[in-house]
């Protein structure tokens, strides 16, 4: 196995405790699970935990904890490995910007995961495309005018 891409130890000093240090990488790993970015081998090895992730049951970071609190390149599909490589340098900053100065005091819950997932999905898919000048609403107004005019 290759050296880890990231471990919980990378976040331990800032988090102050192991359970809180699991949060950023745990949320990232859950996101990768939700977006089919995990390797087949990983998916087979952690089928039970992945079922809980898909159902959003239990702590978000439980998959990372079960995996030894480390992320390895071989845990991901090629697309997933590239995505994780892109996210890791800015994950701590994204986490802090999303949850504020007391970011490590948040609960390991799916509603908090969703807040970070909103940031991660933009990294994965890019910013939403604008629909012409004025956006969606302007296009809708034009369509209504045509119907009434």
C-alpha positions in Angstrom: 0.0 0.0 0.0 1.2 3.5 -0.9 1.8 6.1 1.9 -1.4 7.8 2.8 -2.7 10.9 1.0 -4.0 12.2 4.3 -4.5 11.1 7.9 -6.5 12.2 10.9 -3.1 13.3 12.3 -3.1 16.1 9.8 -6.0 17.7 11.6 -5.4 16.7 15.2 -3.5 19.8 16.4 -6.2 22.2 15.1 -9.1 19.9 16.3 -7.8 19.2 19.7 -9.3 15.7 19.9 -9.4 12.6 17.7 -13.2 12.5 17.2 -13.2 16.1 16.0 -10.1 15.6 13.8 -12.0 12.9 11.9 -14.5 15.5 10.7 -12.9 17.1 7.6 -11.6 13.8 6.1 -14.7 11.9 7.2 -16.9 14.4 5.4 -14.7 14.2 2.3 -14.8 10.4 2.3 -18.6 10.3 2.7 -18.8 12.7 -0.2 -16.7 10.5 -2.3 -18.9 7.5 -1.3 -22.1 9.5 -2.3 -20.6 10.4 -5.7 -19.2 6.9 -6.6 -15.6 8.0 -6.4 -14.4 5.0 -4.3 -12.6 2.0 -5.7 -14.4 -1.3 -6.1 -12.0 -2.9 -3.6 -12.8 -0.2 -1.0 -16.5 -0.6 -1.7 -16.4 -4.3 -1.2 -14.3 -4.1 2.0 -16.6 -1.5 3.6 -20.0 -2.5 2.2 -21.8 -2.4 5.5 -20.4 1.1 6.4 -21.2 2.3 2.9 -24.8 1.2 3.3 -25.0 3.4 6.3 -23.5 6.3 4.4 -26.0 5.9 1.5 -28.8 6.0 4.1 -27.2 8.8 6.0 -27.3 6.9 9.3 -25.0 7.3 12.2 -21.9 9.6 12.4 -20.7 10.8 9.0 -17.1 10.1 9.9 -17.7 6.4 10.9 -16.5 5.2 7.5 -13.2 7.0 7.9 -12.8 5.6 11.4 -13.5 2.1 10.2 -10.8 2.6 7.5 -8.1 3.5 10.0 -8.5 7.3 9.7 -6.3 7.4 6.6 -7.0 8.0 2.9 -4.9 6.2 0.3 -4.8 6.7 -3.5 -6.0 3.1 -4.0 -9.2 3.8 -2.0 -10.5 5.8 -5.0 -11.3 5.5 -8.6 -8.9 7.5 -10.9 -11.4 10.3 -11.0 -11.9 10.1 -7.2 -8.1 10.2 -6.6 -7.7 13.2 -8.8 -10.6 14.9 -7.0 -9.2 14.1 -3.6 -5.8 15.4 -4.7 -7.4 18.6 -5.7 -9.4 19.0 -2.5 -6.9 18.0 0.2 -4.7 21.2 -0.1 -7.7 23.4 0.7 -9.9 21.1 2.8 -8.9 22.6 6.1 -9.6 26.1 4.8 -12.9 25.0 3.2 -13.9 23.4 6.4 -13.1 26.5 8.5 -14.9 28.8 6.0 -18.0 26.6 5.9 -18.3 26.2 9.7 -16.6 29.3 11.1 -13.9 29.8 13.8 -15.3 27.0 16.0 -15.4 24.6 13.1 -14.2 21.6 15.1 -16.9 22.1 17.6 -19.7 21.0 15.2 -21.5 17.7 15.5 -20.7 14.7 13.3 -24.1 14.9 11.7 -25.5 14.7 8.2 -26.9 18.2 8.1 -23.3 19.5 8.8 -22.0 17.2 6.1 -24.4 18.7 3.6 -23.0 22.2 4.3 -19.5 21.0 3.3 -20.9 18.8 0.5 -22.2 22.0 -1.1 -18.6 23.3 -1.3 -17.2 20.0 -2.5 -19.7 19.5 -5.3 -18.5 22.8 -6.8 -15.0 21.5 -6.7 -16.1 18.3 -8.3 -18.5 19.7 -11.0 -17.4 23.4 -11.2 -19.5 26.4 -10.6 -23.1 26.3 -12.0 -23.4 27.5 -15.5 -25.3 30.7 -16.1 -28.3 30.4 -18.4 -27.7 33.4 -20.7 -27.9 37.0 -19.7 -30.0 37.6 -16.6 -30.1 33.9 -15.6 -33.0 31.6 -15.3 -35.5 34.1 -14.0 -35.0 36.4 -17.0 -35.5 33.5 -19.4 -38.7 32.6 -17.5 -40.0 36.2 -17.7 -39.3 36.2 -21.5 -41.3 32.9 -21.9 -44.2 34.3 -19.9 -44.2 37.5 -22.0 -44.4 35.4 -25.2 -47.4 33.5 -23.8 -49.3 36.6 -22.9 -48.2 38.8 -25.7 
